[in-house]
Amino acid sequence: MTRFYMMFLLCLTAIANAQLPHTLTQVARNLDSGDAYDIAFGGNNIIFLANGFSGLRAYEYDGNSLT
């Protein structure tokens, strides 16, 4: 019976949090075309992108844009 109440409270909490207002914020954007297969984050704000046709790309995020 205790397990039932724990599951009930867990589900109730998940449903209650889903009703909260959420906003999406765009922090960067890449206009290069192609298919991204994987992404990894390195040190010093470096982002590595595995692309199907171009191989591996590296971008630096300066707080406003990718370069």
C-alpha positions as CSV (number, residue, x, y, z in Angstrom):
1,M,0.0,0.0,0.0
2,T,2.9,2.4,0.8
3,R,4.3,1.7,-2.7
4,F,1.0,2.8,-4.2
5,Y,0.9,6.1,-2.3
6,M,4.5,6.8,-3.3
7,M,3.8,6.2,-7.0
8,F,0.6,8.3,-6.7
9,L,2.6,11.2,-5.2
10,L,5.3,10.9,-7.8
11,C,2.8,11.0,-10.6
12,L,0.9,13.9,-9.0
13,T,4.2,15.9,-8.7
14,A,5.1,15.2,-12.3
15,I,1.6,16.3,-13.5
16,A,1.8,19.5,-11.4
17,N,5.2,20.5,-12.7
18,A,4.0,19.9,-16.3
19,Q,1.4,22.6,-15.8
20,L,3.9,25.3,-14.9
21,P,4.7,27.9,-17.5
22,H,7.9,27.3,-19.4
23,T,9.7,29.5,-21.9
24,L,12.4,28.6,-24.5
25,T,15.3,31.0,-24.9
26,Q,17.5,30.9,-28.0
27,V,21.1,31.4,-27.0
28,A,22.8,30.7,-30.3
29,R,22.0,29.6,-33.9
30,N,23.9,27.9,-36.7
31,L,22.8,28.6,-40.3
32,D,25.1,26.0,-41.9
33,S,23.1,23.3,-43.7
34,G,23.7,19.7,-43.3
35,D,22.9,16.8,-40.9
36,A,24.2,16.8,-37.4
37,Y,24.9,13.4,-36.0
38,D,26.4,14.2,-32.6
39,I,27.5,17.1,-30.5
40,A,30.0,17.4,-27.7
41,F,31.0,20.3,-25.4
42,G,34.7,20.9,-24.8
43,G,36.4,23.4,-22.5
44,N,36.6,27.1,-23.1
45,N,33.1,27.3,-24.7
46,I,34.0,25.1,-27.7
47,I,31.3,23.0,-29.2
48,F,32.1,20.1,-31.5
49,L,29.6,19.0,-34.2
50,A,29.8,15.7,-36.1
51,N,28.4,16.4,-39.5
52,G,27.7,13.7,-42.1
53,F,29.3,15.4,-45.1
54,S,31.7,18.0,-43.6
55,G,33.2,15.8,-41.0
56,L,33.9,17.4,-37.6
57,R,33.2,21.1,-37.0
58,A,34.2,23.2,-34.0
59,Y,32.4,26.3,-33.0
60,E,33.2,28.8,-30.2
61,Y,30.4,30.3,-28.2
62,D,31.2,33.9,-27.1
63,G,28.0,34.4,-25.1
64,N,26.0,35.8,-28.1
65,S,26.8,33.8,-31.1
66,L,28.7,30.8,-32.5
67,T,31.9,31.6,-34.5
